[in-house]
Each structure stands twice: as C-alpha cells, then as structure tokens.
C-alpha cells in the first residue's frame, strides 16, 4: 500500500511542476484520492503554520506598501556606492540581514538591480555580487525567525528555539562568508578589463515613496520585532492561553501572529496604508503561494505518514540506518526539484522524527535544505539573469553549469560543516 501512496504522491508533484500548478493544489487532490479511492484516513491539517506565515506576509506587505522596502533599498544603495571596492562582500551581507528581518528572500529583487547598476558603472562583472546576493537571500530565509523554513522546523524539532535560531544564523552566515570570499577573490583575479555601456537597459527602479511614511513603517516593524523577541524570551511576562482545557504560557504559534498582525495594524494606521495597496505587493503574492503549498503538502504528508508510519519508518531505518548525511541529501535533492526549502523540510523531517534520531541531531540536517541553487528554477535567479545586461550571470547550456553552482556548493557545504561543529561543541 505504501508503494501505491508514494507513486501517487510522486506523480502529483511531477505533474504540478511540469504544468506550473501549485504543489499545494496537487497535494489536496492527493488527499481526495487517498480518502475516497484508497479508503485511507485523513489526518487533521496543521493550520497554525499557515496562520503564522499569513500574519508575517501581512506585516511585510504593509511595510512594502508604506514604502519601507524602497527606503531600505535606498539606504543599501548609498552604502554600496560609498564602498564600491567591496561590493562583492557588502551586498550579500546586507541581503542576508534584510532577509532575516523581513522573513522573505524576495527582498533580493530590490537589491540585485542596485548591485548590477553599481558593478556596471565600476566596470566590474556583476555576476560575483549577484550570486552572493542570491545565496545571502536563500541562507537568510533559512535562518529567519519569521521565515517559513524556521517556523516549520521549530514545530517539528522540539529543542530550544533560540539555540536553534543561533545555530542556524551562525552556520548560514559563515557559509555565506565562504562564498563571499570566493567571489571577492574571483573578481580581483579577473584581469580582463571590461568596458560596459552604462546607458544599457538596466532593470533598476526604486519606486517613489513618502520618506517620512516609510521611516515610520520601518521603525514600527523594528520596535514590534524587538517587543516580540522580549516576550518570547521571558516566560514571566508571556500572556497565558487556554489549551486543551488547561491554562498555559503562550507559545510562538500564538505570539508571532499576535505581534505580526499588530505590526500590520500600526503600520496601516500610522502610515495610511490601504488593504488594496497591501494586496498589490509581491510579498503578498509569493506569500499566498507559499501558504497554499504548505497547507497542501503538510496535510498530505501527515496523512501519508499516519497511514503508513510503521512501514515507512522501517524502510528508511533499514536503508539509511540513521545516516544523517544520507537523510540530509534526501532533503537536499527534494529542495532542488521542488524549488522550496520549506516543502522539503515539511515532507521528510516528520518522517525522520520516527526513526529514533535525537532532535539535536536532526538540527544538523537543516542546512541541507538549501539546494535551491543547484538547478536555476527560482524566480530570483531568473530575475537576476534578466537584470544582468552584461550577460556575466548565466543559466548554463547544460542545466547545472550555471553561475550559481560553485558559490552555492561552497555556501551550503560550509553551512553543513559549521552546523555539525556547533552541535558537537555545545552538546
């Protein structure tokens, strides 16, 4: 029965990827097939994670509608212009930090055009800065406390969230630094002198915005995040909640939506942002796609696991025998073909928890989820190729010989090694 379930699951994902249909919609069809045709039991959907993500994209969309993203981009542009000689180092680090704060990798869409423009003006190959920014966005998203990969991971792995966050940020940042150093050296060793036409059609535009309103929005977001962190760290001031008939301290599943929606309210109120303006933002568009995927995949995965838990655990245990590298590579390959860190974690991490592997050991696997660089499927990389009018950023003729491959391998491999070292010295 498990083989039939997996076959249906694989076919649905393959069809959705080929036809461009949301994987989440295909997963819902899979649940219908399991329940109506195969007579399996349906598990309950985990709706708390989509609620968290919905609250986050609502807050970031209100920030964007108020001009906050454009304001941040303008600050980044000024810093990069002032330190042009180190653009390959500064731009990726800025992208990493802003991604962590905003909880979305699509902040890179605002930074990449700026980096391209400055690189062309300085007669530098934009590819070295662009690939660093893409890696910075992917790694920043993986370790952002308000990003869906971390939220999903923190609900599956039951360890201290702040230890998890610290470990992920440090390992991802050092992985990024390794790539940044590689790109910086490559740029300096490139002895060919480029002469670029600065009047070329650069995809670069910071939308007009009200600076005062944008500053208010950014200030409200930062204050809100600080207060949320204080409440999350201090059990003495956490509000109580009623769960299963008992009074308990609120968990992040309640606190994050509460604070993020409050941030959205204050930005909308003090910065005069309309709902219609928020709905037009790219953050909202990509966020809703993510929610649909998470609801469908998590629901289908839970249904499959609950109906085949014993058989599934036995197969993985016999095949891989708790080999963390093999288990990590499964998530790595999944993240490549699904073009999603969150989906790869959602599908396999719950299965791994049934194998008797400690939660702290499972943390070592998480950096494997950043395989998005391997095949150029993501919207950010496609956008970067269009931005780079010098054609130094390439998709490659053989799928895997593209500009992001070596920087991505360096970053992800380094992050995996550092995460294993952190866990080793702290446990």
Rosetta blueprint (number, residue, H / E / L):
1 X L
2 X H
3 X H
4 X H
5 X H
6 X H
7 X H
8 X H
9 X H
10 X H
11 X H
12 X H
13 X H
14 X H
15 X H
16 X H
17 X H
18 X H
19 X H
20 X L
21 X L
22 X L
23 X H
24 X H
25 X H
26 X H
27 X H
28 X H
29 X H
30 X H
31 X H
32 X H
33 X H
34 X H
35 X H
36 X H
37 X H
38 X L
39 X L
40 X L
41 X L
42 X L
43 X L
44 X L
45 X L
46 X L
47 X H
48 X H
49 X H
50 X H
51 X H
52 X H
53 X H
54 X H
55 X H
56 X H
57 X H
58 X H
59 X H
60 X H
61 X H
62 X H
63 X H
64 X H
65 X H
66 X L
67 X L
68 X H
69 X H
70 X H
71 X H
72 X H
73 X H
74 X H
75 X H
76 X H
77 X H
78 X H
79 X H
80 X H
81 X H
82 X H
83 X L
84 X H
85 X H
86 X H
87 X H
88 X H
89 X H
90 X H
91 X H
92 X H
93 X H
94 X H
95 X H
96 X H
97 X H
98 X H
99 X H
100 X H
101 X H
102 X H
103 X L
104 X L
105 X H
106 X H
107 X H
108 X H
109 X H
110 X H
111 X H
112 X H
113 X H
114 X H
115 X H
116 X H
117 X H
118 X H
119 X H
120 X H
121 X H
122 X L
123 X L
124 X L
125 X L
126 X H
127 X H
128 X H
129 X H
130 X H
131 X H
132 X H
133 X H
134 X H
135 X H
136 X H
137 X H
138 X H
139 X H
140 X H
141 X H
142 X H
143 X L
144 X L
145 X L
146 X L
147 X L
148 X H
149 X H
150 X H
151 X H
152 X H
153 X H
154 X H
155 X H
156 X H
157 X L
158 X L
159 X L
160 X L
161 X H
162 X H
163 X H
164 X H
165 X H
166 X H
167 X H
168 X H
169 X H
170 X H
171 X H
172 X H
173 X H
174 X H
175 X H
176 X H
177 X H
178 X H
179 X H
180 X H
181 X H
182 X H
183 X H
184 X H
185 X H
186 X H
187 X H
188 X H
189 X H
190 X L
191 X L
192 X L
193 X L
194 X L
195 X L
196 X L
197 X L
198 X L
199 X L
200 X L
201 X L
202 X L
203 X L
204 X L
205 X L
206 X L
207 X L
208 X L
209 X L
210 X L
211 X H
212 X H
213 X H
214 X H
215 X H
216 X H
217 X H
218 X H
219 X H
220 X H
221 X H
222 X H
223 X H
224 X H
225 X H
226 X H
227 X H
228 X H
229 X H
230 X H
231 X H
232 X H
233 X H
234 X L
235 X L
236 X L
237 X L
238 X L
239 X L
240 X E
241 X E
242 X E
243 X E
244 X L
245 X L
246 X E
247 X E
248 X E
249 X E
250 X L
251 X L
252 X H
253 X H
254 X H
255 X H
256 X H
257 X H
258 X H
259 X H
260 X H
261 X H
262 X H
263 X H
264 X H
265 X H
266 X H
267 X H
268 X H
269 X H
270 X H
271 X L
272 X L
273 X L
274 X L
275 X H
276 X H
277 X H
278 X H
279 X H
280 X L
281 X L
282 X H
283 X H
284 X H
285 X H
286 X H
287 X H
288 X H
289 X H
290 X H
291 X H
292 X H
293 X H
294 X H
295 X H
296 X H
297 X H
298 X H
299 X H
300 X H
301 X H
302 X H
303 X H
304 X H
305 X H
306 X H
307 X H
308 X H
309 X H
310 X H
311 X H
312 X H
313 X H
314 X H
315 X H
316 X H
317 X H
318 X H
319 X H
320 X H
321 X L
322 X L
323 X L
324 X H
325 X H
326 X H
327 X H
328 X H
329 X H
330 X H
331 X H
332 X H
333 X H
334 X H
335 X H
336 X H
337 X H
338 X H
339 X L
340 X L
341 X H
342 X H
343 X H
344 X H
345 X H
346 X H
347 X H
348 X H
349 X H
350 X H
351 X H
352 X H
353 X H
354 X H
355 X H
356 X L
357 X L
358 X L
359 X H
360 X H
361 X H
362 X H
363 X H
364 X H
365 X H
366 X H
367 X H
368 X H
369 X H
370 X L
371 X L
372 X L
373 X L
374 X L
375 X L
376 X L
377 X L
378 X L
379 X H
380 X H
381 X H
382 X H
383 X H
384 X H
385 X H
386 X H
387 X H
388 X L
389 X L
390 X L
391 X L
392 X L
393 X L
394 X L
395 X L
396 X L
397 X L
398 X L
399 X L
400 X L
401 X L
402 X L
403 X L
404 X L
405 X H
406 X H
407 X H
408 X H
409 X H
410 X H
411 X H
412 X H
413 X H
414 X H
415 X H
416 X H
417 X H
418 X H
419 X H
420 X H
421 X H
422 X H
423 X H
424 X H
425 X H
426 X H
427 X L
